[in-house]
Amino acid sequence: MNDWVSVLSINELKSLAPPLFLFGDDPEDAAMYLYREGLSSPIMSAGKKDELSEIQGKERESRPPKKYWEQVKTEIVILLCTDDKKYKKLRSKLNSSSDKGTTLLLAAISASVGSAMGVKAGLISAFCAVILHSLVKIGKESYCAINV
C-alpha cells in the first residue's frame, strides 16, 4: 500500500535538506534552519564579520516563512494518515512510481503539496524532505500516531 515509503533514501533526503545532517533526530530542529524566522545557518568565523553578517541576512530573507513549514506538516499528515480525496491521485502516483527513487518521489510530493498551498514546489521541497526523513526513521504508523 505504501511501498513508496520503503524506497526513500535517508542519505538522499539529507542531501536535499542539509540541516538533517546535524539535526536528523528532530524535524523541528532541522526545519528551524529552513524558514525565515528560524536560526541562521552556521558560518565560518574567518573573514570580515560585516560581510558575513550581510550574506547571512540575505540568505535568511530568501527562505520561506515559518507558516509554510506548519502548513506543509498539515498537508503531509493529510496525505499519509488519511484517505482524504485531496491526495488520491498523488497516492496512486506514488505507489506506481515507487521504483523511481527518492528525488522523484520528493518532487511529486512537493509539487502536489505546493499546489494545494498555492506555492512553488521548490519553495517547500526541503520541508517535505525533513518530514519524509522523519517518516522513514520512525515508520508511517508512528508518524501518524504522533501527528494526528
N, C-alpha and C positions, 0 to 999 in steps of 0.2 A: 504494500500500500504506500509506504513512504520510502521506497528503495533508494530514491534520490538522496536522502539524508545520509545513507551509509557510504556514498561515494565522495562526500565532501572531504576535502583535504585540509587538515588543520594548518599545515605549512603554507598552503596557497592562501587560505583566509588570512593568515598573519601577514603575508606579503601584500595583501590588498588592504589591510588595516594595520599598519606598523605598530601602533600602541599595544597591540595584542602580544608583541614580543615581550614587553615588560609587564603588562597587566592582564594576562590571559586568564587569570582565575576569577576576575571580577569585571563583567562587562561594563558596569557603571564607571569604574576607574579608567578603563580603556577609552570609553566614549568621551570622557572629560577632555581628552586631547584632540577631539574631533569637532566639537562645537565651539562657537564663538565665545560663549560665556565661561568656557572651561579653562583648564590650565594651559599655559604656554608650553610649546614643545621645548624640551631641554636643548640648550645650545651651548656650544663650547665657550669657555670663558676667555679664550685667546682672541685678541682683536680689539677694535675700538668699541667700547660699550654703547656709545650713542648710535653707531651704525647698526650694531647687532640688535639693539632695542627697537630701532625703526623697522628693521627686517621682521623681527618677531611680531611687532604690532600689525604690520601689513599681512603677515601670514594668518594671524588670528582673525582679522577682519574678513579674510577670504573664506572663512569657514561658515557653514550654515548655522542658524540659531539653534539653541537647545530645544526649542519646541519641536523641531524636526525629529530629534532623537526620540522624544516622548511619543510622537505620532508614529514613527517607524516601529517602535516596540508594540504599540497597539495594533497596527496593521499586521505585523508578523504573528501576533497571537491569533488574530482572526484567521490568517492563512493556515497556521499549523494546528491550532487547537479547536477549531470549529468546522462545521460543514457549510458555513456561510456561502451563498451562491456568488458572492462578490469575487471570490478567487477560484471558482470551479474550473474555469479554463486554464488558469495557471497551474493548479494542482495536476490536471491532466497532462499539461505540457511538461511539468517537472518529472512526472512518472514515466513519460515516454522518452525523456531525454536524459535519464539517469546515467547513461553511459558517456555523456558528453563532457563531463568534468566540472570541477568546482567553479571555474571562471564563468563558464556559460550559464550554469545554474544561478550563480550570483547575479549575473546580468539580467536574466529573465525575472528574477525576484525583484531586483532593484527597479527595473522598468515598470513592472506591474504595480508595485507599491508606490513608486513615484507618480505613476499615472493617477492612482487613487488619491494621492495627496496634492496633485497639481504641480509637481516639481520634476525636474530632470533626474533621470536615474543616477547620473554621475554625482549629483549633489548628496545623495543618501547611500551610495553603494558601500562606503566604509562602515556606516551604521549597520547596514544589513550584514556585512561580513562579521562584525562584532557579535551580533545576535546568533548568526549561524555557527560561529565558533563555540559559543556557549551551548547551543543545541547539540553539537557534536560531542562536546565534553560530558554533558550530563544526560543526554538522551531526550527524546521527544516527550515521553510521559512525564519525566521530572520537570522538564522545561514548562510544559503546560500546567502541571500541578502548582508550580510556584508563581505562575504569571496570569492565571485566570482568576 
